[in-house]
Amino acid sequence: MILNFTRKKSNIHGWGLFADIFISNNMIIEECTYITATGHLPVNIHSHTFPNLNGKGLVIPKGYASLLNSSSIPNCKFTMDIEFLTISTIKDITAGEELTLQY
């Protein structure tokens, strides 16, 4: 798992995660547990959620994944199983580049 990133202000929105080193394609950035929410969430929490891949409610990641901003041209993807949300790269990421998802 790659843990060489920095949290800093993003040009996309608020805070983001930025690579400290070159990260190659198909690398796992993080595996974290998550909470599934199906009710109304406060706005300050809602902006740190992902759609649940089973189509029911939202997922609140319990890790650095909550800092990834959405982009129409993402460099990461997320997958889920019953226990973990996994963030992995879908292309090479250069040092200093922001890690993004499409959600």
C-alpha positions as CSV (number, residue, x, y, z in Angstrom):
1,M,0.0,0.0,0.0
2,I,1.3,3.5,-0.9
3,L,1.3,5.9,2.0
4,N,3.5,8.6,0.4
5,F,1.0,11.4,0.0
6,T,0.3,14.8,1.6
7,R,-2.9,16.5,2.6
8,K,-3.1,20.1,1.4
9,K,-5.3,22.7,-0.2
10,S,-6.8,21.6,-3.5
11,N,-7.7,23.7,-6.6
12,I,-10.6,21.3,-7.1
13,H,-12.3,21.7,-3.7
14,G,-11.2,22.2,-0.1
15,W,-8.5,19.7,0.9
16,G,-7.1,16.9,-1.2
17,L,-4.4,14.2,-1.2
18,F,-1.3,14.8,-3.3
19,A,1.4,12.2,-4.3
20,D,4.8,12.8,-2.7
21,I,6.4,10.3,-5.1
22,F,5.7,8.8,-8.5
23,I,2.9,6.1,-8.1
24,S,2.5,3.6,-10.9
25,N,-0.7,2.4,-12.4
26,N,-2.6,-0.4,-10.5
27,M,-1.2,0.5,-7.1
28,I,-3.4,0.3,-4.0
29,I,-3.4,3.6,-2.3
30,E,-5.6,2.6,0.7
31,E,-7.8,-0.1,2.1
32,C,-10.1,1.3,4.7
33,T,-13.3,0.4,6.5
34,Y,-16.4,2.3,5.8
35,I,-19.9,3.1,7.1
36,T,-23.0,2.8,4.9
37,A,-25.5,5.6,5.4
38,T,-29.0,5.5,3.9
39,G,-30.6,8.5,5.6
40,H,-30.1,12.3,5.3
41,L,-26.5,13.5,6.2
42,P,-25.3,16.9,7.2
43,V,-23.7,18.9,4.4
44,N,-20.3,18.8,6.0
45,I,-20.3,15.0,6.0
46,H,-22.1,14.5,2.7
47,S,-19.2,16.1,0.8
48,H,-16.9,13.3,2.0
49,T,-19.0,10.4,0.8
50,F,-19.1,8.1,-2.2
51,P,-22.1,6.4,-3.8
52,N,-22.6,2.9,-2.5
53,L,-21.7,0.5,-5.4
54,N,-24.8,-1.7,-4.5
55,G,-27.0,1.3,-5.3
56,K,-28.3,1.8,-1.7
57,G,-27.3,4.9,0.1
58,L,-23.8,6.4,0.5
59,V,-20.5,5.2,1.9
60,I,-18.5,7.2,4.4
61,P,-14.9,6.0,4.2
62,K,-13.0,5.9,7.5
63,G,-9.6,6.8,6.2
64,Y,-7.7,9.1,3.8
65,A,-10.1,8.2,1.0
66,S,-12.5,10.8,2.4
67,L,-10.0,13.5,1.2
68,L,-10.1,12.5,-2.5
69,N,-11.8,15.0,-4.7
70,S,-14.0,14.1,-7.7
71,S,-12.7,14.7,-11.2
72,S,-14.1,14.0,-14.7
73,I,-10.7,12.7,-15.5
74,P,-9.8,10.7,-12.4
75,N,-6.5,8.9,-11.7
76,C,-7.9,6.5,-9.1
77,K,-10.9,4.3,-8.7
78,F,-12.6,2.7,-5.7
79,T,-14.0,-0.8,-5.2
80,M,-15.8,-2.3,-2.3
81,D,-16.4,-5.6,-0.6
82,I,-18.4,-6.4,2.6
83,E,-15.5,-5.1,4.8
84,F,-13.2,-2.7,2.9
85,L,-13.2,0.2,0.5
86,T,-10.1,0.0,-1.7
87,I,-8.6,3.0,-3.6
88,S,-6.2,2.1,-6.4
89,T,-4.6,4.0,-9.3
90,I,-5.9,3.7,-12.8
91,K,-2.9,5.5,-14.4
92,D,0.6,6.7,-13.5
93,I,0.6,9.6,-11.0
94,T,3.5,12.0,-10.9
95,A,4.9,13.5,-7.7
96,G,2.9,16.6,-6.7
97,E,-0.3,15.4,-8.6
98,E,-3.6,15.3,-6.8
99,L,-5.2,11.9,-6.3
100,T,-8.8,12.0,-7.7
101,L,-11.8,9.8,-8.2
102,Q,-15.0,10.1,-10.2
103,Y,-18.0,9.9,-8.0
